[in-house]
Amino acid sequence: MEYKVFLDEKDIPRQWYNIQADFSTPLPPPLNPGTGKPIGPEDLAPVFPMNLIEQEVSTQRWIDIPEEVLDKLLMWRPTPLYRAARLEKFLGTPAHIYFKHEGVSPAGSHKPNTSIPQAYYNKTFGIKRLTTETGAGQWGSALAFACNQFGLECKVYMVRISFNQKPYRKMLMQTWGATCIPSPSPETNAGRKFFEENPEHHGSLGIAISEAIEDAVTSKDTRYSLGSVLNHVLMHQTIIGLETKKQMARFGEYPDIVVGCVGGGSNFAGLAFPYLSDKMNGKEMRLIGCEPTSCPTMTQAPYVYDFGDTACTTPLLAMHSLGHGFVPAPIHAGGLRYHGLAPLVSKALVEGLIEAKAYGQLQTFAAGLTWARTEGFIPAPETNHAIACVIEEAQRAKEEGKEKVILMIWSGHGLIDLAAYDAYLSGKLQDTAFPVEEMQRLVAELEKFPRPAA
Ligand SMILES: Cc1ncc(COP(=O)(O)O)c(C=O)c1O
């Protein structure tokens, strides 16, 4: 049996796929919260460089990847596609399980697929410094790496609970020359309020985003960079699915089920959107996004207009949201602790093109352990959500006696998350209940805004 397929460097995709070209109706536009009217590209100019804003609103189906970006992506791309044959054997399933290994990048996850182009476009626009937020530290370290490659300064606001749980990611960022501080911090208006109430405040991605945006719009030659959610970020990630299609063809297979974990939605979209394009053209398949039961944006939250951050500095985005004030439980999958969901993934969900499933923390770590003890590679806690779903689907295929082809994105390795595995193995991890009433209270506040067309 063949276990893995590599692509030659010359076969790296040279264009990104923009799904905005293929939805039957346009994405509901971002709105100005004051007027309720759509915002224009110039409204975003203090936050992002215009070349990225143009990508954000583009409806062109294919967008060329600049040579300088390809040259950096070739440091680790194309990434390998594996057959998880040992896991199949352990489960005794007739399913064929494949995984696209995005843990081989310098930062250890899929995130550099967008940090590299974002740093490049900022640099060519004349920007000297980028700010961002990070949860588990995967995105912060990816941006630190990319800024280092293009000679930009980088400042990262890291959600405090993860800053404390995962000190090694801070060290990665520092190694690549970035500054990393815990959020909420006393350094911005957005953070100070929470910091003064409680200097040990766990923080959330929503608060850290507010801090990073405030820093960007009040500092010289500085812009803000986001690691997920936005249209251009998801588009940069489609290089994953485009490579995978070529590799699956080499295995002579086409997936029945495509699986990915979902925080803001970028790794899932990166694999799923090139397949969704086939599905929209009549191909039958299931695309499943997997999230934590403690932050169930896809499975429980309504489709609304909401802010992308806690301090209400962003435009209103049409998305599934638990409410911008929602502070998720401090689970170890820090990258999945986000109240919202990419507008493009939200639209695909509303249109019934994709499905969603939620998993408790204990089930995901059990799945991660099964993976580590069969396939060897230790997954990131976020990735474990996708693995929990793959195991469930493979067991169902066994019960039904069906030879399903299951394809998963392995979004990152967990070698810097070993403290989380330690907590699991020593019985210290728990499942946390989702506060439904808290969500209902928070989303009720959004009734004053227009409802996006479903
Ligand atoms: C390894 C890993 N997987 C998944 C995610 C979730 O992000 P997204 O939904 O944008 O892919 C993160 C976010 O930090 C991550 O670090």
The ligand as a Gaussian input file, in Angstrom:
#p B3LYP/6-31G(d) Opt

LIG

0 1
 C       -3.786000      24.091000      14.708000
 C       -4.990000      24.941000      14.518000
 N       -6.067000      24.407000      13.936000
 C       -7.189000      25.132000      13.758000
 C       -7.287000      26.447000      14.175000
 C       -8.576000      27.172000      13.984000
 O       -8.505000      28.242000      13.109000
 P       -9.293000      28.221000      11.734000
 O      -10.692000      27.815000      12.032000
 O       -9.196000      29.595000      11.215000
 O       -8.587000      27.241000      10.863000
 C       -6.186000      27.056000      14.783000
 C       -6.255000      28.456000      15.209000
 O       -5.404000      28.993000      15.844000
 C       -5.013000      26.285000      14.949000
 O       -3.944000      26.811000      15.532000

